[in-house]
Amino acid sequence: MSEIIINNARKEYNGLAVIPDLSVSIPEGTLFTLLGPSGCGKTTLLRMIAGFNTIEGGDFYFNEDRINDKDPSKRNIGMVFQNYAIFPHLTVRENVEFGLKQRKLSKDEIKKNTDKYLNLMQIAEYQDRKPDQLSGGQQQRVALARALAINPDVLLMDEPLSNLDAKLRVDMRQAIREIQREVGITTVYVTHDQEEAMAISDKIAVMQAGIIQQVGKPKELYHRPSNEFVATFIGRTNIMDGNLIKVDGIAYLEFKDGFKLAFPLLNKEEEQPVRISIRPEEFIRVEEKGDFEAIIKDSIYLGLNTEYFLELNYGENVQMSEESTFYENLNSGDKVNLKVNTKKINVFTSDGGRNLLGVSE
Ligand SMILES: Nc1ncnc2c1ncn2[C@@H]1O[C@H](COP(=O)(O)OP(=O)(O)OP(=O)(O)O)[C@@H](O)[C@H]1O
């Protein structure tokens, strides 16, 4: 098992830097996810760790071992891809045995390890089938068993669930999580699906244009995103233009119409224009006068939750999410009073680049 340390990694394609200068350390035994929109460089970084890409700069370590000049086959890595990449002409058992035979282990060891991972991945009953007689989810279990059977130091997974249907994706991510915990292997997991990343990861690195925007536990990223990009990429949020102003030394958030909300958390900051982020579930409906008045414009019923589209009293449109109740219905045109838990608000610089509240790490 290894800690992975990457210092100042740089990757160019045709003279253009896809990853300009990236440093990150991935603690031993964690499931660490690279999350970001298509084209942000997740796969490129994963391939750099595997040694499949030439690199223009940087140092890569597994523990104290600098692996830059190590051949990919010598890095002791297990890999699982989107398109399974298991051998169609081999049975399930032969697929799982494959890497072990290459390593010239004894027959007993090969059998022991193969049985272990066939059982762990719950595919022992299909061991004599060929891959084309398996479902997508079962094939992905074979790929994972094959990757783990060689006892790799590091497991790399590139969008392993994106070929599966929605329900199977949820089942499989649970299976991957359980197996990863049980084996305790340092795992780098690539996805562009923020919900999947939240569900599966110990830690997430949010990437944009080859740059890591923030590294943190799922809760930390959701609660205190380091900038506006992270706030909008992880979950949903309402972003509003406003000002941070001071009255008698106390900070207030001033919204578009001059409406002010006391915000003592930022008493130490200078007055400045800001971007205010309030998640839909942080608008709480109250009977008495709240922080805002609003009119319901539209709603979507989603079972557990109902999403409301609201117009605040000063004309700004926002979304509110609340748990659905069977009896109560809000209709378009209804007036509501809303409160906001100020601890859950995030405030960014006017360019969205920095959270004035800092981040949890
Ligand atoms: N072999 C290549 N030659 C030139 N450009 C490349 C090559 N491979 C990737 N790129 C470019 O590098 C950037 C990062 O690609 P990468 O595949 O790492 O992104 P990604 O975040 O994994 O995206 P996706 O989620 O779509 O797989 C993209 O702009 C891509 O077009």
Ligand as a Chemical Component Dictionary entry (heavy atoms), coordinates in Angstrom:
data_LIG
# 
_chem_comp.id                   LIG 
_chem_comp.type                 NON-POLYMER 
_chem_comp.pdbx_formal_charge   0 
_chem_comp.three_letter_code    LIG 
# 
loop_
_chem_comp_atom.comp_id 
_chem_comp_atom.atom_id 
_chem_comp_atom.alt_atom_id 
_chem_comp_atom.type_symbol 
_chem_comp_atom.charge 
_chem_comp_atom.model_Cartn_x 
_chem_comp_atom.model_Cartn_y 
_chem_comp_atom.model_Cartn_z 
_chem_comp_atom.pdbx_ordinal 
LIG N1  N1  N 0 -3.559  12.388 -26.947 1  
LIG C1  C1  C 0 -3.989  13.660 -26.878 2  
LIG N2  N2  N 0 -3.574  14.591 -27.764 3  
LIG C2  C2  C 0 -3.990  15.875 -27.677 4  
LIG N3  N3  N 0 -4.825  16.349 -26.726 5  
LIG C3  C3  C 0 -5.282  15.459 -25.813 6  
LIG C4  C4  C 0 -4.899  14.072 -25.839 7  
LIG N4  N4  N 0 -5.515  13.437 -24.801 8  
LIG C5  C5  C 0 -6.247  14.384 -24.167 9  
LIG N5  N5  N 0 -6.129  15.593 -24.760 10 
LIG C6  C6  C 0 -6.756  16.864 -24.324 11 
LIG O1  O1  O 0 -6.373  17.091 -22.978 12 
LIG C7  C7  C 0 -7.469  17.618 -22.213 13 
LIG C8  C8  C 0 -7.733  16.746 -21.012 14 
LIG O2  O2  O 0 -8.192  15.487 -21.438 15 
LIG P1  P1  P 0 -8.600  14.338 -20.400 16 
LIG O3  O3  O 0 -9.005  13.131 -21.189 17 
LIG O4  O4  O 0 -7.541  14.185 -19.401 18 
LIG O5  O5  O 0 -9.881  14.987 -19.709 19 
LIG P2  P2  P 0 -10.943 14.347 -18.715 20 
LIG O6  O6  O 0 -11.089 15.312 -17.604 21 
LIG O7  O7  O 0 -10.536 12.955 -18.368 22 
LIG O8  O8  O 0 -12.252 14.360 -19.593 23 
LIG P3  P3  P 0 -13.428 13.265 -19.775 24 
LIG O9  O9  O 0 -14.246 13.322 -18.506 25 
LIG O10 O10 O 0 -14.177 13.789 -20.957 26 
LIG O11 O11 O 0 -12.773 11.944 -20.003 27 
LIG C9  C9  C 0 -8.639  17.711 -23.178 28 
LIG O12 O12 O 0 -8.721  19.038 -23.619 29 
LIG C10 C10 C 0 -8.258  16.769 -24.296 30 
LIG O13 O13 O 0 -8.827  17.206 -25.514 31 
# 
loop_
_chem_comp_bond.comp_id 
_chem_comp_bond.atom_id_1 
_chem_comp_bond.atom_id_2 
_chem_comp_bond.value_order 
_chem_comp_bond.pdbx_ordinal 
LIG N1  C1  SING 1  
LIG C1  N2  SING 2  
LIG C1  C4  DOUB 3  
LIG N2  C2  DOUB 4  
LIG C2  N3  SING 5  
LIG N3  C3  DOUB 6  
LIG C3  C4  SING 7  
LIG C3  N5  SING 8  
LIG C4  N4  SING 9  
LIG N4  C5  DOUB 10 
LIG C5  N5  SING 11 
LIG N5  C6  SING 12 
LIG C6  O1  SING 13 
LIG C6  C10 SING 14 
LIG O1  C7  SING 15 
LIG C7  C8  SING 16 
LIG C7  C9  SING 17 
LIG C8  O2  SING 18 
LIG O2  P1  SING 19 
LIG P1  O3  DOUB 20 
LIG P1  O4  SING 21 
LIG P1  O5  SING 22 
LIG O5  P2  SING 23 
LIG P2  O6  DOUB 24 
LIG P2  O7  SING 25 
LIG P2  O8  SING 26 
LIG O8  P3  SING 27 
LIG P3  O9  DOUB 28 
LIG P3  O10 SING 29 
LIG P3  O11 SING 30 
LIG C9  O12 SING 31 
LIG C9  C10 SING 32 
LIG C10 O13 SING 33 
# 
